[in-house]
């Protein structure tokens, strides 16, 4: 995942996808988290909206969905490994 994030940062998007398909989601999550934190600190008027989004993100369905997605990507990468195509880099 770290190599994927580094490749995204350098602008090598195809390589980032080959390192880990969820690198883009992780990068987007970190950007949203950074921007939300900056808004929370610098603009107090946005706090109720940000608090509401935080409560929605803390719902168990979100965690379960993320877990299912992680397992699905893991299975996909294993299938790629065993098939011999080697689309994803390990």
Biotite code that builds the C-alpha atoms (Angstrom):
import biotite.structure as struc

atoms = struc.array([
    struc.Atom([0.000, 0.000, 0.000], chain_id="A", res_id=1, res_name="UNK", atom_name="CA", element="C"),
    struc.Atom([2.849, 2.386, 0.811], chain_id="A", res_id=2, res_name="UNK", atom_name="CA", element="C"),
    struc.Atom([4.412, 1.940, -2.618], chain_id="A", res_id=3, res_name="UNK", atom_name="CA", element="C"),
    struc.Atom([1.020, 2.602, -4.197], chain_id="A", res_id=4, res_name="UNK", atom_name="CA", element="C"),
    struc.Atom([0.612, 5.846, -2.266], chain_id="A", res_id=5, res_name="UNK", atom_name="CA", element="C"),
    struc.Atom([4.124, 6.909, -3.201], chain_id="A", res_id=6, res_name="UNK", atom_name="CA", element="C"),
    struc.Atom([3.443, 6.206, -6.883], chain_id="A", res_id=7, res_name="UNK", atom_name="CA", element="C"),
    struc.Atom([0.227, 8.254, -6.733], chain_id="A", res_id=8, res_name="UNK", atom_name="CA", element="C"),
    struc.Atom([2.160, 11.113, -5.166], chain_id="A", res_id=9, res_name="UNK", atom_name="CA", element="C"),
    struc.Atom([4.656, 10.989, -8.056], chain_id="A", res_id=10, res_name="UNK", atom_name="CA", element="C"),
    struc.Atom([1.850, 10.806, -10.640], chain_id="A", res_id=11, res_name="UNK", atom_name="CA", element="C"),
    struc.Atom([2.511, 7.232, -11.753], chain_id="A", res_id=12, res_name="UNK", atom_name="CA", element="C"),
    struc.Atom([-1.097, 6.093, -11.607], chain_id="A", res_id=13, res_name="UNK", atom_name="CA", element="C"),
    struc.Atom([-0.836, 2.810, -13.517], chain_id="A", res_id=14, res_name="UNK", atom_name="CA", element="C"),
    struc.Atom([2.071, 1.700, -11.365], chain_id="A", res_id=15, res_name="UNK", atom_name="CA", element="C"),
    struc.Atom([0.084, 2.679, -8.271], chain_id="A", res_id=16, res_name="UNK", atom_name="CA", element="C"),
    struc.Atom([-2.795, 0.514, -9.437], chain_id="A", res_id=17, res_name="UNK", atom_name="CA", element="C"),
    struc.Atom([-0.447, -2.416, -9.983], chain_id="A", res_id=18, res_name="UNK", atom_name="CA", element="C"),
    struc.Atom([1.026, -2.033, -6.501], chain_id="A", res_id=19, res_name="UNK", atom_name="CA", element="C"),
    struc.Atom([-2.351, -1.992, -4.763], chain_id="A", res_id=20, res_name="UNK", atom_name="CA", element="C"),
    struc.Atom([-5.808, -1.268, -6.227], chain_id="A", res_id=21, res_name="UNK", atom_name="CA", element="C"),
    struc.Atom([-6.996, 0.391, -3.015], chain_id="A", res_id=22, res_name="UNK", atom_name="CA", element="C"),
    struc.Atom([-4.169, 2.919, -3.018], chain_id="A", res_id=23, res_name="UNK", atom_name="CA", element="C"),
    struc.Atom([-6.397, 5.475, -4.727], chain_id="A", res_id=24, res_name="UNK", atom_name="CA", element="C"),
    struc.Atom([-9.101, 5.038, -2.100], chain_id="A", res_id=25, res_name="UNK", atom_name="CA", element="C"),
    struc.Atom([-6.559, 5.380, 0.707], chain_id="A", res_id=26, res_name="UNK", atom_name="CA", element="C"),
    struc.Atom([-5.065, 8.493, -0.900], chain_id="A", res_id=27, res_name="UNK", atom_name="CA", element="C"),
    struc.Atom([-8.504, 10.070, -1.366], chain_id="A", res_id=28, res_name="UNK", atom_name="CA", element="C"),
    struc.Atom([-9.408, 9.215, 2.230], chain_id="A", res_id=29, res_name="UNK", atom_name="CA", element="C"),
    struc.Atom([-6.261, 10.931, 3.512], chain_id="A", res_id=30, res_name="UNK", atom_name="CA", element="C"),
    struc.Atom([-6.910, 14.029, 1.391], chain_id="A", res_id=31, res_name="UNK", atom_name="CA", element="C"),
    struc.Atom([-10.497, 14.250, 2.663], chain_id="A", res_id=32, res_name="UNK", atom_name="CA", element="C"),
    struc.Atom([-9.318, 13.702, 6.241], chain_id="A", res_id=33, res_name="UNK", atom_name="CA", element="C"),
    struc.Atom([-6.689, 16.434, 5.899], chain_id="A", res_id=34, res_name="UNK", atom_name="CA", element="C"),
    struc.Atom([-9.124, 18.922, 4.331], chain_id="A", res_id=35, res_name="UNK", atom_name="CA", element="C"),
    struc.Atom([-11.827, 18.116, 6.874], chain_id="A", res_id=36, res_name="UNK", atom_name="CA", element="C"),
    struc.Atom([-9.411, 18.620, 9.749], chain_id="A", res_id=37, res_name="UNK", atom_name="CA", element="C"),
    struc.Atom([-8.228, 21.904, 8.301], chain_id="A", res_id=38, res_name="UNK", atom_name="CA", element="C"),
    struc.Atom([-11.831, 23.087, 7.883], chain_id="A", res_id=39, res_name="UNK", atom_name="CA", element="C"),
    struc.Atom([-12.740, 21.965, 11.405], chain_id="A", res_id=40, res_name="UNK", atom_name="CA", element="C"),
    struc.Atom([-9.924, 24.014, 12.900], chain_id="A", res_id=41, res_name="UNK", atom_name="CA", element="C"),
    struc.Atom([-10.045, 27.087, 10.673], chain_id="A", res_id=42, res_name="UNK", atom_name="CA", element="C"),
    struc.Atom([-13.795, 27.457, 10.049], chain_id="A", res_id=43, res_name="UNK", atom_name="CA", element="C"),
    struc.Atom([-15.931, 26.795, 13.153], chain_id="A", res_id=44, res_name="UNK", atom_name="CA", element="C"),
    struc.Atom([-19.131, 27.183, 11.097], chain_id="A", res_id=45, res_name="UNK", atom_name="CA", element="C"),
    struc.Atom([-18.389, 23.867, 9.350], chain_id="A", res_id=46, res_name="UNK", atom_name="CA", element="C"),
    struc.Atom([-18.161, 21.873, 12.602], chain_id="A", res_id=47, res_name="UNK", atom_name="CA", element="C"),
    struc.Atom([-21.804, 20.702, 12.736], chain_id="A", res_id=48, res_name="UNK", atom_name="CA", element="C"),
    struc.Atom([-21.615, 19.379, 9.174], chain_id="A", res_id=49, res_name="UNK", atom_name="CA", element="C"),
    struc.Atom([-18.270, 17.691, 9.771], chain_id="A", res_id=50, res_name="UNK", atom_name="CA", element="C"),
    struc.Atom([-19.566, 16.154, 13.009], chain_id="A", res_id=51, res_name="UNK", atom_name="CA", element="C"),
    struc.Atom([-22.582, 14.763, 11.135], chain_id="A", res_id=52, res_name="UNK", atom_name="CA", element="C"),
    struc.Atom([-20.299, 13.214, 8.466], chain_id="A", res_id=53, res_name="UNK", atom_name="CA", element="C"),
    struc.Atom([-18.107, 11.727, 11.183], chain_id="A", res_id=54, res_name="UNK", atom_name="CA", element="C"),
    struc.Atom([-21.114, 10.085, 12.844], chain_id="A", res_id=55, res_name="UNK", atom_name="CA", element="C"),
    struc.Atom([-22.218, 8.623, 9.507], chain_id="A", res_id=56, res_name="UNK", atom_name="CA", element="C"),
    struc.Atom([-18.710, 7.302, 8.806], chain_id="A", res_id=57, res_name="UNK", atom_name="CA", element="C"),
    struc.Atom([-18.661, 5.623, 12.229], chain_id="A", res_id=58, res_name="UNK", atom_name="CA", element="C"),
    struc.Atom([-21.714, 3.496, 11.385], chain_id="A", res_id=59, res_name="UNK", atom_name="CA", element="C"),
    struc.Atom([-21.019, -0.271, 11.549], chain_id="A", res_id=60, res_name="UNK", atom_name="CA", element="C"),
    struc.Atom([-22.174, -0.737, 7.954], chain_id="A", res_id=61, res_name="UNK", atom_name="CA", element="C"),
    struc.Atom([-19.275, 1.417, 6.768], chain_id="A", res_id=62, res_name="UNK", atom_name="CA", element="C"),
    struc.Atom([-16.782, -0.754, 8.646], chain_id="A", res_id=63, res_name="UNK", atom_name="CA", element="C"),
    struc.Atom([-18.355, -3.933, 7.334], chain_id="A", res_id=64, res_name="UNK", atom_name="CA", element="C"),
    struc.Atom([-18.281, -2.618, 3.767], chain_id="A", res_id=65, res_name="UNK", atom_name="CA", element="C"),
    struc.Atom([-14.612, -1.683, 4.100], chain_id="A", res_id=66, res_name="UNK", atom_name="CA", element="C"),
    struc.Atom([-13.815, -5.134, 5.492], chain_id="A", res_id=67, res_name="UNK", atom_name="CA", element="C"),
    struc.Atom([-15.630, -6.880, 2.633], chain_id="A", res_id=68, res_name="UNK", atom_name="CA", element="C"),
    struc.Atom([-13.825, -4.677, 0.109], chain_id="A", res_id=69, res_name="UNK", atom_name="CA", element="C"),
    struc.Atom([-10.424, -5.463, 1.641], chain_id="A", res_id=70, res_name="UNK", atom_name="CA", element="C"),
    struc.Atom([-11.118, -9.203, 1.558], chain_id="A", res_id=71, res_name="UNK", atom_name="CA", element="C"),
    struc.Atom([-12.376, -9.001, -2.043], chain_id="A", res_id=72, res_name="UNK", atom_name="CA", element="C"),
    struc.Atom([-9.228, -7.187, -3.185], chain_id="A", res_id=73, res_name="UNK", atom_name="CA", element="C"),
    struc.Atom([-7.067, -9.674, -1.294], chain_id="A", res_id=74, res_name="UNK", atom_name="CA", element="C"),
    struc.Atom([-8.829, -12.586, -3.034], chain_id="A", res_id=75, res_name="UNK", atom_name="CA", element="C"),
    struc.Atom([-8.478, -10.841, -6.401], chain_id="A", res_id=76, res_name="UNK", atom_name="CA", element="C"),
    struc.Atom([-4.752, -10.359, -5.871], chain_id="A", res_id=77, res_name="UNK", atom_name="CA", element="C"),
    struc.Atom([-4.350, -13.992, -4.793], chain_id="A", res_id=78, res_name="UNK", atom_name="CA", element="C"),
    struc.Atom([-6.201, -15.175, -7.888], chain_id="A", res_id=79, res_name="UNK", atom_name="CA", element="C"),
    struc.Atom([-3.889, -13.023, -9.989], chain_id="A", res_id=80, res_name="UNK", atom_name="CA", element="C"),
    struc.Atom([-0.868, -14.559, -8.265], chain_id="A", res_id=81, res_name="UNK", atom_name="CA", element="C"),
    struc.Atom([-2.013, -18.144, -8.700], chain_id="A", res_id=82, res_name="UNK", atom_name="CA", element="C"),
    struc.Atom([-3.147, -17.626, -12.295], chain_id="A", res_id=83, res_name="UNK", atom_name="CA", element="C"),
    struc.Atom([0.322, -16.483, -13.298], chain_id="A", res_id=84, res_name="UNK", atom_name="CA", element="C"),
    struc.Atom([-0.755, -13.257, -15.008], chain_id="A", res_id=85, res_name="UNK", atom_name="CA", element="C"),
    struc.Atom([1.052, -11.080, -12.459], chain_id="A", res_id=86, res_name="UNK", atom_name="CA", element="C"),
    struc.Atom([-0.967, -7.931, -13.081], chain_id="A", res_id=87, res_name="UNK", atom_name="CA", element="C"),
    struc.Atom([-0.377, -6.825, -9.504], chain_id="A", res_id=88, res_name="UNK", atom_name="CA", element="C"),
    struc.Atom([3.110, -6.309, -8.138], chain_id="A", res_id=89, res_name="UNK", atom_name="CA", element="C"),
    struc.Atom([3.915, -7.807, -4.745], chain_id="A", res_id=90, res_name="UNK", atom_name="CA", element="C"),
])
